[in-house]
Amino acid sequence: MQALIGHLSQFARQVYEKTSGFIEEEREIPVTEAFFNATLKRYVTDNVGLLKDLHADLHEDWLRLYATIDIQGIYAEVSVDLKLLQMELNKKTQLLVFEQISETKLIKAEFKSKMKKWGVHSALFFYQKILKQDPLGKILAHFNIVQVKDDLLFLDLNRWLGQSASILDILNKVHVNRAQLAEQKMLVLGNINLEAIFRRSPDFALEAAEISNDETITPQNNA
């Protein structure tokens, strides 16, 4: 998220330097797949112990999410296809909402015992073939990664982003309203709040640079 926020911050400053005569106007900001994955790593993977990797391949109007988990003697890589229904980033709300559009697939797994292996495969079969449901949402909700409402996955980043005064200051200047997925990129649509930029502190540019320069994330290889 630091990479993404830094990117939005620099965009806001460029608009401020080139534009006058309006307060807010929705703009389209391109964000690469690497920025999106850096966001997931910094503010989800790095804060959830059982997750060893979380990254996505972005496609036209959908994404394939890969997750590697290590919990209770089970080390597994899974994938699932999702639609991004909502992306809202501002000073009060930092929320992504997904719709699951495929079953969770077990790509590979290692088990410390045959009993755990049998349990995992049996649970997947029971949920997907008998109940005609998918266990992903229940699992993620159980470990407090997402909330599930009306079969949608709500990923609330506020518990991490809300602790950073610098990021909240940037989100007071750049309000992300929604996003559209395309091949290997995301088009973020939001408002540049010029009124907030006009009231910015003298070191606004320095703060933005510090956020961007502090980014140490190496995006995952999606190949």
C-alpha positions in Angstrom: 0.0 0.0 0.0 2.9 2.4 0.6 3.9 2.0 -3.1 0.3 2.6 -4.1 -0.1 5.6 -1.8 3.2 7.1 -2.9 2.1 6.7 -6.5 -1.2 8.5 -5.8 0.6 11.2 -3.9 2.9 12.0 -6.8 -0.1 12.0 -9.1 -1.9 14.5 -6.9 1.1 16.8 -6.8 1.4 16.7 -10.6 -2.2 17.7 -10.9 -1.8 20.4 -8.3 1.2 21.9 -10.2 -0.6 21.8 -13.6 -4.2 22.6 -12.8 -6.2 25.5 -11.4 -9.9 26.6 -11.3 -11.5 23.5 -9.7 -11.5 21.8 -6.4 -12.3 18.2 -7.2 -12.5 16.3 -10.4 -12.4 12.5 -10.9 -9.3 11.3 -12.6 -8.2 7.9 -13.9 -4.9 6.7 -12.3 -3.2 3.6 -13.8 -1.8 1.2 -11.2 0.3 -1.8 -12.2 -0.1 -5.4 -11.2 3.1 -5.0 -9.2 1.7 -2.1 -7.2 -1.4 -4.1 -6.4 0.6 -7.1 -5.2 2.8 -4.8 -3.2 -0.3 -3.6 -1.4 -1.5 -7.1 -0.6 2.0 -8.1 0.7 2.5 -5.1 2.9 -0.9 -4.8 4.4 -2.2 -8.3 4.4 0.5 -11.0 4.1 3.0 -9.2 6.3 0.3 -8.8 9.0 -1.2 -12.3 9.0 1.0 -15.0 10.3 -0.5 -18.0 8.5 -0.1 -16.3 5.1 3.2 -16.9 3.4 2.3 -15.4 0.1 -0.6 -13.5 -1.4 -0.6 -12.2 -5.0 -2.8 -11.9 -8.0 -2.8 -12.0 -11.8 -5.0 -9.1 -13.0 -7.2 -9.7 -16.1 -10.0 -7.9 -17.9 -12.7 -7.4 -15.2 -11.4 -10.2 -12.9 -8.4 -11.4 -11.1 -6.9 -14.8 -10.0 -5.7 -14.7 -6.4 -3.0 -17.0 -5.2 -2.4 -17.7 -1.5 0.1 -19.9 0.3 -0.9 -20.8 3.9 1.0 -22.5 6.6 -1.1 -23.6 9.6 -1.4 -26.5 11.9 0.7 -28.9 9.9 -0.8 -27.9 6.5 1.3 -26.0 3.9 -0.9 -25.4 0.9 -1.1 -23.1 -2.2 -4.6 -22.3 -3.4 -6.1 -20.1 -6.1 -9.5 -18.5 -6.7 -11.0 -16.2 -9.3 -12.5 -13.0 -8.0 -14.3 -9.9 -9.3 -13.4 -6.6 -7.7 -16.7 -5.0 -7.0 -15.6 -2.0 -4.8 -12.4 -0.2 -4.0 -12.8 2.8 -1.7 -9.8 4.6 -0.2 -10.1 7.8 1.7 -9.4 9.2 5.1 -12.3 7.3 6.7 -12.6 4.2 4.6 -10.1 1.8 3.1 -12.1 -1.1 1.7 -12.0 -3.6 -1.1 -15.0 -5.9 -1.9 -14.7 -9.0 -3.9 -17.1 -11.5 -5.5 -15.9 -15.1 -5.7 -16.5 -16.4 -9.2 -14.8 -19.8 -9.1 -14.2 -22.6 -6.6 -11.1 -22.6 -4.5 -8.5 -24.8 -6.2 -5.8 -26.7 -4.3 -2.7 -26.3 -6.4 -0.3 -28.1 -4.2 0.0 -29.1 -0.6 2.2 -30.7 2.1 0.7 -32.4 5.1 2.4 -33.5 8.3 0.1 -36.5 8.6 -2.2 -38.6 6.4 -5.1 -37.6 8.7 -4.6 -33.9 7.9 -4.4 -34.7 4.2 -7.6 -36.7 4.3 -9.3 -34.0 6.4 -8.5 -31.2 3.9 -9.6 -33.1 0.8 -12.7 -34.4 2.5 -13.7 -30.9 3.6 -13.2 -29.5 0.1 -15.3 -32.3 -1.4 -18.0 -31.9 1.2 -18.3 -28.1 0.8 -18.0 -28.0 -3.0 -19.7 -31.1 -4.2 -22.3 -31.8 -1.4 -23.2 -28.4 0.0 -22.5 -26.6 -3.4 -20.6 -23.9 -1.4 -17.0 -22.9 -1.2 -15.1 -22.8 2.1 -12.8 -19.9 1.3 -14.9 -17.2 2.8 -15.5 -19.1 6.0 -11.8 -19.8 6.4 -10.7 -16.2 5.8 -13.4 -14.9 8.1 -12.4 -17.4 10.8 -8.9 -16.0 10.8 -10.2 -12.4 10.7 -8.7 -11.7 7.3 -12.0 -10.7 5.6 -15.7 -10.3 6.6 -18.3 -12.2 4.6 -21.6 -10.5 3.8 -24.2 -11.7 1.3 -21.5 -14.1 -0.1 -19.1 -11.1 -0.8 -15.6 -10.8 0.7 -14.9 -7.5 2.5 -11.2 -6.8 3.0 -11.0 -3.8 5.4 -7.5 -2.3 5.4 -8.4 0.4 8.0 -7.0 -1.6 10.9 -3.5 -1.2 9.3 -3.8 2.0 7.2 -5.6 3.8 9.9 -2.5 3.7 12.1 -0.4 5.8 9.7 -0.8 9.6 9.9 1.2 10.1 6.7 -1.1 7.8 4.7 -4.2 9.3 6.1 -2.9 12.7 5.1 -2.4 11.6 1.6 -5.9 10.0 1.5 -7.3 13.3 2.5 -6.0 14.7 -0.7 -6.6 11.7 -3.0 -10.0 9.9 -2.7 -10.2 6.6 -4.6 -13.9 5.9 -5.5 -13.6 2.8 -7.6 -11.4 0.7 -9.8 -11.5 -1.3 -13.0 -9.3 -4.3 -13.8 -7.5 -4.8 -17.0 -4.7 -7.0 -18.2 -1.8 -6.7 -15.7 -3.1 -3.4 -14.4 -5.8 -1.6 -12.5 -7.4 1.7 -13.5 -8.1 3.6 -10.3 -10.8 6.3 -10.5 -10.8 9.0 -7.8 -10.8 12.7 -6.9 -7.8 14.9 -6.5 -8.8 17.2 -3.6 -7.1 20.4 -4.6 -8.6 22.2 -1.6 -6.7 19.9 0.7 -3.6 20.3 -1.3 -3.8 24.0 -1.1 -3.9 23.7 2.6 -1.0 21.2 2.6 1.9 21.6 4.9 5.2 23.0 3.4 6.8 19.6 3.5 3.9 17.8 1.5 6.3 16.8 -1.3 8.9 15.6 1.3 6.2 13.5 3.1 5.1 11.9 -0.2 8.7 11.1 -1.2 9.3 9.5 2.2 6.3 7.3 1.8 7.4 6.2 -1.7 11.1 5.8 -0.8 10.2 3.7 2.3 8.7 1.1 0.1 10.9 -2.0 0.3 8.4 -4.5 -1.2 9.5 -6.9 -3.9 6.4 -7.9 -5.8 5.8 -11.6 -6.2 6.5 -13.3 -9.5 3.2 -14.2 -10.9 4.6 -16.6 -13.5 
